[in-house]
C-alpha cells in the first residue's frame, strides 16, 4: 500500500516510497502555483503600473511568502525521507540545491526504487 501522501510532512525520520513522493510533489506543485498566482494577482491589481503597494498588499504577500517557506521546508523533509528509502542519508536532499546536478538528482528521486525490506532508516514503507 505505501505511506499516505500527507503523513509526516515535517519530520525527517522514516522512509517514503516513490508513489507517495510523486503524489506529494504533484500536490506541492499545484499549491505553489496557487500561491504564486494569488501573489501575482495582488501585486498586479494593487500597483496598477505605478510600482507602489499598499500596506495590506505587503502583509498579504508576506503571509504568502511564509506559506511558500513552509512548503519548501516540508519539501526538504519529504525528500529526505525519500533518500532514506533507498539507503542514503537524508542530508543527500541538499544536492537538489546545486544547479543542474540538483535537477538530475530531483528526477532520480522519482525513479530510484527503494530498498526492499528494512534498512538502517526503518521498515519498508510498502510493508
Buried (B, 14 or more C-beta within 10 A) or exposed (E): EBBEBEBBBEEBEBBBBBBBBBBBBEEBEEBBEEBEEBBEEBBEEBEEEEEEBEEEBEEBBEEBEEBBEEBEEBBBBBBBBBBBBBEBEBEBBBBBEEEEEBEEBBEBBEEBEBBEEEBEBEEBBBE
